[in-house]
Amino acid sequence: MENNLIKEINIGDKSILYFSSFTLQQQFNAHHYFELRFKHDQMGAPGLISLDDSRDFVGQTLTATFGYTADKTQKFSGMVTNVELTQSNGYHGVLIVSGYSPTILIDRGPDLGSYLDKDLNTIVKLATKDTPENDLRIVTKADRANPIDYVIQYRESDFDFLNRLSGEYHEWFYYDGENLNFGKPDDQKEISLFYGRDIQMLQYAMGVAPIKNKRFAYNPKQDQMLESESTGKAEGRPDLIHAVNASNTMYSKTFNQPSTIRVDNGSDIKSHVENEEKANISKLLKINAQGDNPEIGIGVIADISMSLKEDLGFNSQSLGKFLITSVQHFIDDRGHYNNSFEGIVSTTERISFKNFERPSPDMQLADVVDNNDPQGQGRIKVKFKWQCQTNDHTEWLRVVTPDAGSSDKVNKNRGFVFVPEKGDQVLVGFEEGNIARPIVMGSVFHGKIATGGGQTNKTKSLTTRSGNTVILNDSDGSINVKDPSGNVITMNGDGTVTISAPNTINLVSKDINISAGNSINLVSSPAQEGGGEGTISITAKKSIATTAQDEGITTNAKKDITFTSETENIKLTATAKDVTIDAAVGMLKTSSKKADMTSVDEMSIYGGVLTKIGADDVEINQS
């Protein structure tokens, strides 16, 4: 006995009573597509839809409910996106009203987003937060609960972005007719299907595929290679175990690939590899079937049984439970219903979805927001120069430099250490072209802060935040080094070097040698404004030796010249000729507690006009 199908289709507030066919295609990780057809040659009959009527359908919501009993109906809500009249060979043709699930509302076009330290559920909600819930209700139940340190949405629609996250993290992602699910739902509808009653055609397939894989990732914080390898083992029904073993035998080599997602530790990469293996195993056992039970729906668990003929009759045997991942519903003009569907093993925790496009990122401009790396590794945080709904700053990113490393004498920071300053504009690239691995390539000037290298590009310079500067001038060959206090070292390019300081120059070393091929001048002059004393002080803890190897030593003073020895003698010695002490204008005075004047050969004391020798007693003796 043929069942009577209960069906109700509405577009907006208009009930659709007559149609030639209704088709609904549903599958995981995709928009659902529906098509409602009307015979155009029947236009004008009561209750039929005309071309004029259908124009108003565009942009309206279509709701469809169908089933054999009121408590077991299939429900679907979608958006009408197209109305067309198809005609050929002079016939009236067919009017087609078609559209998609409301998931197209988050497939508006390429978008950008930056998400820092957020879990998958939060990322999904932020990416879709401007979508009204009455148009599309989104349910998030991601299996991964831990935050991801950094995720980028790059020139992807929100739908494509969520699809990619689903594929990379092996999370369920599908529209069930009423809700968009990200993650495996807490409750799943389960139905029983019997081959020969609910199913007219059934294919149960076992296949092989590469299962064993190894993933690796580099962790720069610890300079560590993270890696994990799948086990290639399966649990569950015998057919699945057999398929896994056959796969491992056929594909004996373990394939190695870098991790496509961000991993920060060994636990992350181990979990990623395990989930990928589960997803790969889920493809090995499949069913394809055709039937007429409208309870079949996307995400439903179907318990399929069949009859096997034995000697004394038929024996019912369970084929197993399967998760429905794709289904196509069809209703004709007489209300007859049939479907075709695909499924995988119901115990599947992770679904393999690889039909998504990974971004191919270009280099991006960003502003530095923080350079105070808590681990002291010279990393920075940046914020991309994007106009988008969620634009968190990045995590700590490494900075490319001309030279970086260590040596046997330098444990850290050997090389060129220049960390960009907060507010600087930088260019960000992506390691291996992977959007999950941004890296700072360098800094760039913009019009408000750049002055260039002068005319003919003569100047190259290096200037720090406080004003410490090195200037290399190619016009005169000079090099100028200066600091904010006014200290300047100038190599003038003409063979002279000038060192100047507004206050003091200190030279400190174990030994200091000053050598000149021509002359050395030491000059101390008071400043013009009157500051300073204009003195030169030379002090040695032990001795000072002054030697002129070829000629003389001259000491001149406008006023007094004083020689003082506090504990020992002062000696004036001429080893070859005379010692002359001459007072050109005044008197020559020699004063001492005692005085000895001795000459080996002769001594002459002569006064041009008068010679006086005076004392209480004067003795002049001849030896």
C-alpha positions as CSV (number, residue, x, y, z in Angstrom):
1,M,0.0,0.0,0.0
2,E,1.4,3.3,-1.1
3,N,1.8,5.9,1.7
4,N,0.4,9.4,1.3
5,L,3.0,12.0,1.6
6,I,2.3,15.0,3.8
7,K,3.9,18.0,2.3
8,E,3.7,21.8,2.8
9,I,5.8,24.3,0.9
10,N,5.6,28.1,1.4
11,I,7.5,31.0,-0.1
12,G,7.1,34.0,2.1
13,D,3.5,34.1,3.1
14,K,2.3,32.3,-0.1
15,S,1.4,28.6,0.1
16,I,2.6,26.5,-2.9
17,L,-0.2,24.0,-3.6
18,Y,0.8,22.8,-7.1
19,F,4.2,22.1,-8.6
20,S,5.7,19.7,-11.1
21,S,8.6,18.7,-8.9
22,F,10.6,19.7,-5.8
23,T,14.3,18.7,-5.4
24,L,16.4,19.3,-2.3
25,Q,20.2,18.5,-2.2
26,Q,21.9,18.4,1.2
27,Q,25.5,17.6,2.2
28,F,28.1,18.3,4.8
29,N,30.4,21.4,4.3
30,A,28.2,22.8,1.5
31,H,25.2,25.0,0.8
32,H,22.0,23.1,0.3
33,Y,20.3,23.6,-3.0
34,F,16.6,23.4,-3.8
35,E,14.6,23.6,-7.0
36,L,10.9,24.0,-7.4
37,R,9.5,23.5,-10.9
38,F,6.2,24.6,-12.4
39,K,4.8,23.7,-15.9
40,H,4.4,27.0,-17.7
41,D,1.7,25.6,-20.0
42,Q,-0.6,25.2,-17.1
43,M,-0.5,28.9,-16.1
44,G,-3.9,30.3,-15.4
45,A,-5.2,27.3,-13.7
46,P,-6.5,27.9,-10.2
47,G,-3.7,27.8,-7.5
48,L,-0.9,27.7,-10.0
49,I,2.1,30.1,-9.9
50,S,2.5,32.5,-12.8
51,L,5.7,34.2,-14.0
52,D,4.4,37.5,-12.6
53,D,3.8,35.9,-9.2
54,S,7.3,34.3,-9.1
55,R,9.1,37.6,-9.5
56,D,8.3,38.5,-6.0
57,F,9.7,35.2,-4.7
58,V,13.3,36.3,-5.2
59,G,14.8,37.0,-1.8
60,Q,12.0,35.3,0.0
61,T,12.2,32.4,2.5
62,L,11.1,29.0,1.3
63,T,10.0,26.5,4.0
64,A,9.3,22.9,3.2
65,T,7.9,20.2,5.4
66,F,7.3,16.6,4.2
67,G,6.8,13.2,5.7
68,Y,4.4,10.3,6.0
69,T,3.3,11.1,9.5
70,A,3.0,14.5,11.2
71,D,5.4,13.6,13.9
72,K,8.2,12.4,11.6
73,T,8.6,15.1,9.0
74,Q,11.6,16.5,7.3
75,K,12.0,20.3,7.6
76,F,13.9,22.7,5.6
77,S,14.3,26.5,5.3
78,G,16.0,28.2,2.5
79,M,16.3,31.4,0.5
80,V,15.0,31.9,-3.0
81,T,17.9,33.3,-5.1
82,N,16.7,32.7,-8.7
83,V,13.6,32.6,-10.8
84,E,13.8,31.5,-14.4
85,L,11.6,30.5,-17.3
86,T,13.2,27.8,-19.5
87,Q,11.7,27.3,-23.0
88,S,12.7,25.5,-26.1
89,N,11.4,24.2,-29.5
90,G,8.3,26.4,-29.2
91,Y,7.0,24.8,-26.0
92,H,5.7,26.8,-23.1
93,G,8.6,25.6,-21.0
94,V,9.2,25.3,-17.3
95,L,9.2,27.9,-14.5
96,I,12.0,27.2,-12.1
97,V,12.3,28.7,-8.6
98,S,15.6,27.8,-7.0
99,G,17.8,28.8,-4.1
100,Y,20.0,27.7,-1.3
101,S,20.1,27.2,2.4
102,P,20.4,30.4,4.4
103,T,24.1,29.6,4.8
104,I,24.6,31.7,1.7
105,L,24.1,34.7,4.0
106,I,27.6,34.1,5.3
107,D,29.0,33.6,1.8
108,R,28.8,37.2,0.9
109,G,32.3,37.6,-0.5
110,P,36.0,37.6,0.6
111,D,36.6,39.1,4.0
112,L,39.4,39.5,6.5
113,G,39.7,38.7,10.2
114,S,42.3,38.4,12.9
115,Y,41.6,36.3,16.0
116,L,44.0,36.1,19.0
117,D,43.8,33.4,21.7
118,K,40.2,32.3,21.0
119,D,38.6,28.9,20.8
120,L,36.8,27.7,17.7
121,N,33.3,28.3,19.1
122,T,34.2,32.0,19.8
123,I,35.8,32.4,16.4
124,V,32.7,31.0,14.7
125,K,30.4,33.4,16.6
126,L,32.6,36.4,15.9
127,A,32.9,35.7,12.2
128,T,29.1,35.4,11.9
129,K,27.9,37.9,14.6
130,D,26.3,40.3,12.1
131,T,24.0,37.5,10.7
132,P,20.5,37.8,12.2
133,E,19.6,34.7,14.2
134,N,16.1,34.6,12.8
135,D,17.7,34.2,9.3
136,L,20.4,31.7,10.3
137,R,20.7,30.1,13.7
138,I,24.3,28.9,14.3
139,V,25.0,26.2,16.9
140,T,28.6,25.8,18.0
141,K,29.8,22.5,19.7
142,A,33.4,22.3,18.5
143,D,35.2,19.3,20.0
144,R,38.4,21.4,20.5
145,A,37.9,23.5,23.5
146,N,41.4,24.9,24.0
147,P,42.1,28.4,22.6
148,I,44.1,28.7,19.4
149,D,46.9,31.2,19.9
150,Y,46.3,32.9,16.5
151,V,44.0,32.5,13.5
152,I,43.6,34.6,10.4
153,Q,40.7,34.8,8.0
154,Y,42.3,35.9,4.7
155,R,40.2,36.9,1.7
156,E,37.6,34.2,2.4
157,S,33.9,34.5,2.9
158,D,32.8,33.7,6.4
159,F,31.4,30.4,5.0
160,D,34.6,29.5,3.3
161,F,36.5,30.4,6.5
162,L,34.4,28.1,8.6
163,N,34.7,25.4,6.0
164,R,38.5,25.7,6.2
165,L,38.5,25.6,10.0
166,S,36.2,22.5,9.8
167,G,38.7,20.8,7.4
168,E,41.9,21.8,9.2
169,Y,40.6,20.9,12.7
170,H,38.4,18.0,11.6
171,E,35.2,19.4,13.0
172,W,31.7,18.7,11.8
173,F,30.1,21.5,9.7
174,Y,26.7,21.2,8.2
175,Y,23.2,22.7,7.9
176,D,20.5,20.3,9.1
177,G,17.6,22.2,7.5
178,E,17.1,24.5,10.4
179,N,20.4,25.1,12.2
180,L,24.0,25.5,11.0
181,N,26.1,23.2,13.1
182,F,29.8,23.7,13.8
183,G,30.9,20.6,15.7
184,K,29.2,17.4,16.5
185,P,25.7,17.9,18.0
186,D,24.9,16.6,21.5
187,D,21.9,14.7,20.2
188,Q,21.5,13.0,16.8
189,K,18.3,11.7,15.4
190,E,18.4,7.9,14.8
191,I,16.1,6.0,12.4
192,S,15.8,2.4,11.3
193,L,15.8,1.5,7.6
194,F,15.1,-1.9,6.0
195,Y,16.4,-2.9,2.6
196,G,13.5,-3.9,0.5
197,R,11.0,-1.7,2.4
198,D,12.7,1.7,2.9
199,I,15.6,1.2,0.6
200,Q,15.4,-0.1,-3.0
201,M,19.0,0.2,-4.0
202,L,22.0,-0.3,-1.6
203,Q,25.7,-0.2,-2.2
204,Y,28.0,-1.0,0.7
205,A,31.6,-0.2,-0.2
206,M,35.0,-0.8,1.4
207,G,38.0,1.0,0.1
208,V,41.6,1.7,0.9
209,A,43.4,5.0,1.3
210,P,46.7,6.3,2.8
211,I,46.2,6.3,6.6
212,K,49.5,6.6,8.2
213,N,51.0,10.1,8.2
214,K,53.6,12.1,10.1
215,R,53.3,15.8,10.8
216,F,56.0,18.2,12.0
217,A,56.2,21.8,13.0
218,Y,59.0,24.1,14.2
219,N,58.6,25.9,17.5
220,P,60.9,28.9,17.5
221,K,60.3,29.7,21.1
222,Q,62.2,26.6,22.2
223,D,64.1,26.1,18.9
224,Q,62.4,22.7,18.8
225,M,61.0,20.5,16.0
226,L,57.6,19.1,17.1
227,E,56.5,15.9,15.4
228,S,54.0,13.1,15.7
229,E,53.2,10.0,13.7
230,S,49.8,8.2,13.4
231,T,49.5,4.6,14.6
232,G,47.5,3.2,11.7
233,K,45.3,1.2,14.0
234,A,41.5,1.0,14.0
235,E,38.8,-0.1,16.3
236,G,35.2,-1.1,15.8
237,R,33.6,-3.3,13.2
238,P,35.7,-6.1,11.5
239,D,35.2,-4.6,8.1
240,L,36.7,-1.3,9.2
241,I,39.7,-3.0,10.8
242,H,40.2,-5.0,7.7
243,A,40.1,-1.9,5.5
244,V,42.6,-0.1,7.7
245,N,45.0,-3.1,7.6
246,A,44.6,-3.3,3.8
247,S,45.4,0.4,3.5
248,N,48.5,0.1,5.7
249,T,49.7,-2.8,3.6
250,M,49.1,-1.1,0.3
251,Y,50.4,2.3,1.4
252,S,53.2,1.1,3.6
253,K,55.2,4.3,3.4
254,T,54.3,7.0,6.0
255,F,53.9,10.3,4.3
256,N,55.5,13.4,6.0
257,Q,54.1,16.9,5.8
258,P,54.4,20.1,7.8
259,S,51.5,20.9,10.0
260,T,49.0,23.1,8.3
261,I,47.7,24.6,11.5
262,R,49.4,26.4,14.4
263,V,50.8,24.0,17.0
264,D,52.6,25.2,20.1
265,N,53.5,22.0,21.8
266,G,53.8,18.3,21.5
267,S,50.3,17.7,22.7
268,D,48.8,19.9,20.0
269,I,50.6,18.2,17.1
270,K,49.8,14.7,18.6
271,S,46.1,15.6,18.8
272,H,46.1,17.0,15.3
273,V,47.7,13.8,13.9
274,E,45.3,11.5,15.8
275,N,42.3,13.5,14.5
276,E,43.6,13.4,10.9
277,E,44.0,9.7,11.1
278,K,40.4,9.3,12.4
279,A,39.2,11.5,9.5
280,N,41.1,9.4,7.0
281,I,39.7,6.2,8.4
282,S,36.1,7.5,8.1
283,K,36.4,7.4,4.3
284,L,37.1,3.6,4.1
285,L,33.5,2.3,4.6
286,K,30.6,4.0,2.8
287,I,27.1,3.3,1.7
288,N,25.2,4.7,-1.2
289,A,21.5,4.0,-1.3
290,Q,18.1,5.0,-2.8
291,G,14.9,4.8,-1.0
292,D,11.6,6.4,-0.2
293,N,11.7,7.1,3.5
294,P,11.6,10.9,4.0
295,E,12.9,10.6,7.6
296,I,16.4,10.3,6.1
297,G,18.1,13.6,6.7
298,I,21.6,15.1,6.8
299,G,23.4,14.3,10.1
300,V,20.9,11.5,10.9
301,I,22.1,8.1,12.1
302,A,20.5,5.3,10.0
303,D,20.4,1.8,11.3
304,I,20.2,-0.3,8.1
305,S,19.1,-4.0,8.1
306,M,18.6,-6.5,5.3
307,S,17.1,-9.9,4.8
308,L,19.2,-12.9,3.9
309,K,17.6,-15.9,2.4
310,E,18.3,-19.1,4.2
311,D,17.0,-22.7,3.9
312,L,13.9,-22.2,6.1
313,G,13.2,-18.6,5.1
314,F,14.7,-15.1,5.5
315,N,16.9,-14.0,8.3
316,S,17.2,-10.3,9.2
317,Q,20.7,-9.0,9.6
318,S,22.0,-5.6,10.6
319,L,24.4,-4.0,8.2
320,G,25.3,-1.4,10.8
321,K,24.7,2.2,11.7
322,F,25.7,5.0,9.3
323,L,26.0,8.8,9.6
324,I,24.2,10.4,6.6
325,T,26.5,12.9,5.0
326,S,24.7,13.6,1.8
327,V,21.1,13.2,0.7
328,Q,18.9,14.3,-2.2
329,H,15.1,14.5,-1.8
330,F,12.7,14.4,-4.7
331,I,8.9,15.0,-4.8
332,D,7.0,14.8,-8.1
333,D,3.7,16.4,-9.1
334,R,1.7,13.5,-7.7
335,G,3.3,13.6,-4.3
336,H,5.5,10.6,-4.8
337,Y,8.7,10.8,-2.8
338,N,12.1,9.2,-3.2
339,N,15.7,9.9,-2.1
340,S,19.3,9.0,-2.6
341,F,21.9,9.3,0.1
342,E,25.4,8.6,1.2
343,G,26.8,7.7,4.6
344,I,29.8,6.7,6.6
345,V,30.3,4.7,9.8
346,S,28.2,6.2,12.6
347,T,31.0,6.0,15.2
348,T,32.9,8.5,13.2
349,E,34.2,11.3,15.4
350,R,36.1,13.2,12.7
351,I,35.0,13.7,9.2
352,S,37.5,14.1,6.4
353,F,36.9,17.3,4.4
354,K,39.6,18.4,2.0
355,N,37.6,20.2,-0.6
356,F,38.5,23.7,0.6
357,E,40.9,26.3,-0.7
358,R,43.8,27.3,1.6
359,P,44.6,31.0,1.3
360,S,47.7,32.1,-0.7
361,P,48.6,35.2,1.3
362,D,50.5,38.2,0.0
363,M,52.7,40.3,2.2
364,Q,50.6,42.6,4.4
365,L,51.1,46.0,6.0
366,A,50.8,46.2,9.8
367,D,51.4,48.6,12.7
368,V,53.6,47.6,15.7
369,V,51.5,47.6,18.9
370,D,53.9,46.0,21.3
371,N,57.7,45.1,21.4
372,N,58.1,44.3,25.1
373,D,58.5,40.5,24.5
374,P,58.0,38.9,27.9
375,Q,60.5,36.1,26.9
376,G,63.1,38.6,25.7
377,Q,63.4,37.1,22.2
378,G,63.0,40.4,20.3
379,R,59.5,39.5,19.0
380,I,56.7,42.0,18.3
381,K,53.0,42.1,18.1
382,V,51.4,43.9,15.2
383,K,47.9,44.8,14.0
384,F,47.2,44.5,10.3
385,K,46.1,47.6,8.4
386,W,42.7,46.0,7.7
387,Q,39.2,47.3,7.9
388,C,37.3,44.3,9.1
389,Q,34.8,43.2,11.8
390,T,37.4,41.5,14.1
391,N,41.0,42.7,13.9
392,D,42.8,41.5,16.9
393,H,46.5,42.1,17.1
394,T,48.8,39.2,16.4
395,E,50.6,37.0,18.8
396,W,54.4,37.5,19.3
397,L,56.0,37.4,15.8
398,R,59.6,36.9,15.0
399,V,61.4,39.7,13.0
400,V,63.6,39.0,10.0
401,T,67.1,40.5,10.4
402,P,70.2,40.5,8.1
403,D,72.2,38.3,10.6
404,A,71.1,36.4,13.6
405,G,72.5,33.6,15.6
406,S,75.2,32.7,18.2
407,S,78.8,31.7,18.4
408,D,81.3,30.0,20.7
409,K,81.9,33.4,22.3
410,V,78.5,34.9,22.0
411,N,75.6,32.8,23.4
412,K,72.8,35.2,22.4
413,N,72.1,38.2,20.2
414,R,75.0,37.7,17.8
415,G,74.2,39.5,14.7
416,F,72.0,42.5,13.8
417,V,69.6,43.3,16.6
418,F,67.0,45.9,15.7
419,V,63.5,45.5,17.1
420,P,60.9,47.7,15.5
421,E,59.4,50.4,17.7
422,K,55.8,50.7,18.8
423,G,53.9,52.6,16.1
424,D,56.3,51.6,13.3
425,Q,54.8,50.3,10.1
426,V,56.1,46.9,9.1
427,L,55.6,44.4,6.3
428,V,54.4,40.9,7.3
429,G,55.0,37.7,5.2
430,F,54.1,34.1,5.8
431,E,56.4,31.2,6.3
432,E,55.9,28.6,3.5
433,G,53.0,30.7,2.3
434,N,51.0,29.4,5.2
435,I,48.5,31.9,6.6
436,A,48.9,30.3,10.0
437,R,52.6,31.4,10.2
438,P,53.1,35.2,9.9
439,I,56.6,36.7,10.2
440,V,57.8,40.3,10.1
441,M,59.9,40.9,7.1
442,G,61.0,44.5,7.9
443,S,59.9,48.1,8.5
444,V,58.8,50.7,5.9
445,F,58.6,54.5,6.0
446,H,55.5,56.4,5.0
447,G,54.9,60.0,3.9
448,K,54.6,61.5,7.3
449,I,57.9,60.2,8.7
450,A,60.2,59.8,5.7
451,T,62.8,62.3,4.4
452,G,64.8,60.0,2.2
453,G,68.6,60.2,1.5
454,G,68.7,63.7,0.2
455,Q,69.5,64.9,-3.3
456,T,71.4,62.3,-5.3
457,N,70.6,59.8,-2.4
458,K,73.9,60.9,-0.8
459,T,73.0,60.1,2.8
460,K,72.7,56.8,4.6
461,S,71.8,56.9,8.2
462,L,70.9,54.9,11.3
463,T,68.9,56.6,14.0
464,T,67.5,55.1,17.3
465,R,64.4,56.1,19.2
466,S,66.3,58.5,21.5
467,G,68.2,60.2,18.7
468,N,71.5,58.3,18.6
469,T,72.6,58.6,15.0
470,V,75.1,57.4,12.5
471,I,75.2,59.3,9.2
472,L,77.2,58.2,6.2
473,N,77.6,61.0,3.6
474,D,78.6,59.9,0.2
475,S,79.0,63.5,-1.1
476,D,82.1,64.2,1.0
477,G,82.9,60.7,2.3
478,S,82.2,61.7,5.9
479,I,80.9,59.6,8.8
480,N,79.1,61.3,11.7
481,V,78.2,59.6,15.0
482,K,76.3,61.6,17.5
483,D,74.0,61.3,20.6
484,P,71.2,63.4,21.9
485,S,73.5,65.1,24.5
486,G,75.7,66.7,21.8
487,N,78.6,64.2,21.8
488,V,79.9,64.0,18.2
489,I,82.5,61.9,16.4
490,T,83.1,63.0,12.9
491,M,85.3,61.3,10.3
492,N,85.4,64.2,7.8
493,G,86.4,62.3,4.7
494,D,89.5,64.5,4.3
495,G,91.8,62.5,6.6
496,T,90.8,64.3,9.8
497,V,88.7,63.0,12.7
498,T,86.9,65.3,15.2
499,I,85.7,64.2,18.6
500,S,83.6,66.8,20.5
501,A,81.6,66.8,23.7
502,P,79.8,69.6,25.5
503,N,81.1,68.5,28.9
504,T,83.9,65.9,29.4
505,I,85.8,63.3,27.3
506,N,87.2,60.5,29.4
507,L,89.8,58.0,28.0
508,V,90.2,55.0,30.4
509,S,92.5,52.1,29.7
510,K,95.3,50.0,31.2
511,D,97.7,51.7,28.7
512,I,97.0,54.7,26.4
513,N,99.4,55.5,23.6
514,I,99.0,58.7,21.6
515,S,101.2,58.9,18.5
516,A,101.5,61.5,15.8
517,G,103.6,61.6,12.7
518,N,103.9,65.4,12.9
519,S,102.8,67.1,16.2
520,I,100.5,66.8,19.2
521,N,98.8,69.9,20.5
522,L,97.1,70.1,23.8
523,V,95.1,73.3,24.2
524,S,92.7,74.3,27.0
525,S,90.9,77.6,26.6
526,P,88.0,79.0,28.7
527,A,84.7,79.1,26.9
528,Q,83.8,82.5,25.4
529,E,80.9,82.9,27.8
530,G,83.4,82.7,30.7
531,G,82.9,79.1,31.8
532,G,85.8,76.8,32.7
533,E,89.4,77.5,34.0
534,G,91.5,76.9,30.9
535,T,93.9,74.5,32.6
536,I,95.7,71.4,31.7
537,S,96.4,68.9,34.5
538,I,98.7,65.9,34.1
539,T,98.8,63.6,37.1
540,A,100.6,60.3,37.5
541,K,100.6,58.2,40.7
542,K,104.3,57.4,40.3
543,S,106.2,59.4,37.7
544,I,106.0,61.6,34.7
545,A,108.7,61.3,32.0
546,T,109.0,64.0,29.3
547,T,111.6,63.3,26.6
548,A,112.6,65.1,23.5
549,Q,114.8,62.8,21.6
550,D,116.3,65.2,19.0
551,E,115.8,68.7,20.2
552,G,114.7,70.6,23.3
553,I,111.8,70.9,25.7
554,T,110.4,74.4,26.2
555,T,108.1,75.3,29.1
556,N,106.6,78.8,28.8
557,A,104.2,80.6,31.1
558,K,102.8,84.1,31.2
559,K,103.1,84.1,35.0
560,D,104.9,81.8,37.4
561,I,106.5,78.4,36.7
562,T,106.6,76.3,39.9
563,F,108.5,73.0,40.4
564,T,107.8,71.3,43.7
565,S,108.9,68.0,45.2
566,E,107.3,67.3,48.5
567,T,109.6,64.5,49.7
568,E,112.6,64.2,47.4
569,N,115.0,66.4,45.3
570,I,114.6,68.5,42.2
571,K,117.5,68.0,39.9
572,L,118.5,70.0,36.8
573,T,121.2,68.1,34.9
574,A,123.0,68.9,31.7
575,T,125.1,65.9,30.8
576,A,126.9,67.5,27.9
577,K,126.8,71.3,28.3
578,D,125.6,74.1,30.6
579,V,122.6,74.7,32.8
580,T,121.5,78.3,32.5
581,I,119.0,80.0,34.7
582,D,118.3,83.5,33.5
583,A,116.0,86.2,35.0
584,A,115.9,88.7,32.2
585,V,114.4,91.6,34.2
586,G,114.1,90.8,37.9
587,M,116.4,89.1,40.3
588,L,117.5,85.6,40.4
589,K,116.8,84.4,43.9
590,T,118.0,81.1,45.4
591,S,116.8,80.3,48.9
592,S,117.5,77.3,51.0
593,K,118.1,76.4,54.6
594,K,121.5,75.3,53.5
595,A,123.2,75.8,50.2
596,D,126.2,74.1,48.6
597,M,127.7,75.5,45.4
598,T,130.4,73.2,44.1
599,S,132.4,73.2,40.9
600,V,134.9,70.4,40.0
601,D,137.3,72.9,38.2
602,E,136.4,76.5,38.6
603,M,133.6,78.7,40.0
604,S,133.1,82.3,39.0
605,I,130.8,84.7,40.8
606,Y,130.7,88.0,39.0
607,G,128.6,91.1,39.4
608,G,128.9,93.7,36.7
609,V,128.9,96.7,39.1
610,L,128.9,95.2,42.5
611,T,129.2,91.8,44.1
612,K,128.1,91.4,47.7
613,I,128.7,88.4,49.9
614,G,127.3,88.9,53.4
615,A,126.9,86.9,56.6
616,D,127.6,87.1,60.3
617,D,130.8,85.3,59.5
618,V,132.3,84.9,56.0
619,E,135.0,82.3,55.4
620,I,136.9,82.1,52.2
621,N,139.5,79.3,52.3
622,Q,142.0,78.1,49.9
623,S,142.3,74.3,49.9
